[in-house]
Amino acid sequence: MRNHVADRSRWVFPGAACLALGALLIGGPTHAQEEEMSFTTEETETAPAEEGEAAPTGEEGTGSVFDTTLSTGLLEEGGEGGEVAIAKPTKPPEIWAVQRIWAKKQGRFELFPSWGISMNDPYVSHQAASISGAYYITEVLAVGASFLWYGKLNQQEDLNFQVTRSFRVLIPINEYLLNWNINFYYTPLYGKFSVFRKFIFNWDVWITGGIGMLWTRPIPVIDVEYRSFDYGWRFTGNIGLGIRIFLTRYLAIATEVRDYMYMEELENTSPPMEWSEAQRADKGNWTGPSKFTNNVMWHFGVCLYFPLDVTYKYEK
Amino acid sequence: MKRNLATASAAVLALALVLCEAREALAQEIVLEGPLVGQPAVRELMLLRKGRLSIAPDIGFTLVDDFRRNIILGGRIEYNIFDWISIGVWGGYSLGIETPLTKEIKKKARSNHMNLPRHNHIGDQIGKLNWITTLQINVIPFRGKMALFSKLFLAADIYIFFGGGVAGVEDRGYAADDTANYNYLNATSPSEQDPAFKGTVNCTDSDPADGMADNFNNCLNMKDRVTFVPTFGVGVTLFVNKWMSLNIEYRALPFRINKPGTDEVGMNKNRKYYKDGSAKDFEFPNHVINDDDRVWHFNHSLQISYAFYFNFSGPGVFKPSITD
């Protein structure tokens, strides 16, 4: 139990890892938060010692929480039989205990079915049914894979038609079929929220990155009489940021923004009016130079964790 | 290809499931004794909002912009009645940046009479949000704390807000070309005449080959107006200390505007003019630009602000109260 006695002196800036954020937070670390909210009874999940029964003492001579409590004079001897009564603290305790994490992730498999909507393509709305899985190697680090099905869910926006009609400018547009990725996940940020000070929800934020393949094809807008494109795969890299709020130990609602970056093959926008029939039919003339493209998707869904229950392993 | 992909996906999933069976989640047990046992869920909560006035300069960016990206420089003043509700005013001036689409049109498009009187002046005809101010109510249901890399601890809350206000908008006013006049004069009956046409033509084109309107400013006819704007959104507050916070919020500002400054609404496929009903059914140009061509846009934006909190009474100007 000795490692449960937190050292307040360690609650300082962690150095280089927090430099960027630290620059923003010019007010410095919030010492106030150390004492502004106490742990919940649910987190402790420990019944108080029954009357006439001595409280557990932890390991012998190890400076446990209980030992610390004794040393600060918070426990007093009771009446006959040496009963131990809990006295009201006369001064603020140093640190009572380190709370345990409510929804453990280490050693669990996460399934994240979600619906995705593209956020940065004003011409075609790309929607996707998505599912991703990840295995948490540690509490904060996971590896996994994701799969997105765009299929028939691409939808051309009015803007594309209006720009063509009013400005006589043709914009090359594309549609997607599917996408898979291999990803890593890191969870640098976690916390808990009380809702109107009645209920408590645990949440965390993850960052993710990975590589994969995306099947896309141009939608013909220039010479539709001749052109018909097949899907082709593009290598993609992705980075993202997500947040999940745990409803139970195995269920969380989650949302994620992820940028899928790739080289897109675009339709050749050169006007084919003066081309011969053979030139118009030549597939080599249908596409122009590829362009680096960001497909920013917003996903929302639920996270499921397996095994469903969390087993806590006690220290010897 | 699809079969191979499905096989690979299934293999990854199966491997992950096997791995998750192989281990159990590990944690340490905490045996907590002392005065905290039996206490309520939250105690000694520092009320970082209740009874405090907050002043926050902020900067905002509109998202998913087609013709113009607005950078809104402004601020927000709020009075936090309780820790879970506040009322405030937000506002700002907007600076505009041309989007890649606007630059593309400027570079590639040819002038197109009324819809694009001068291709290299498209920036003059696109709709603009110039300023905005709203009254809003914030509800803060989520209050908590968070840890960054298990080292840096911050108080935080999540809030939702809603309200309404007014915005200064500039977009194209009335414009009509010769075709609108022709259609009006050659209507078979008065009921077939376009009610949007006011009898004047300000976008004449004596040289159709170049596509440019004869009198650019007269054809452009940009109008300033003030319009009602509802607003709502969600945000997160990160308290840097007891009296400062960094806020990041999503804000929606739906209002009607003619963003491209073109004729988009007025006639349906049966050549019936828009009189009432849904504008979505009359998405053919009637050669008149007017109110009908102002369509609803959601106008997403992202706001970042830095707030300072002050007390009116209590232990000190910057010191928040604490619950029992």
Interface residues (C-beta under 8 A of the other chain):
Chain A: M1 N3 H4 W11 V12 F13 P14 A17 C18 L21 G22 L24 L25 I26 G27 G28 P29 T30 A32 Q33 E34 E35 E36 M37 S38 F39 T40 T41 E42 E43 T44 T46 A47 P48 A49 A55 P56 G58 V65 F66 T69 L74 I86 K88 P89 P93 W96 A97 V98 Q99 R100 I101 K104 K105 Q106 G107 R108 F109 M119 N120 P122 G133 A134 Y135 G144 A145 F147 D158 L159 Q162 V163 R165 S166 F167 R168 V169 I171 L178 W180 I182 P188 L189 Y190 G191 K192 F193 S194 V195 F196 R197 K198 F199 I200 F201 W203 F306 P307 V310 T311 Y312 K313 Y314 E315
Chain B: L5 A8 S9 V12 L13 A16 L17 L19 C20 E21 R23 E24 A25 L26 A27 Q28 E29 I30 V31 L32 E33 G34 P35 L36 V37 G38 Q39 P40 A41 V42 R43 E44 L45 M46 L63 V64 D65 D66 W84 L101 E104 I105 K108 A109 R110 N112 N115 L116 H119 I122 P141 F142 R143 G144 K145 M146 A147 L148 F149 K151 L152 F153 L154 A155 A156 D157 I158 L238 F239 V240 N241 K242 M244 L246 P260 T262 D263 E264 E283 P285 I322
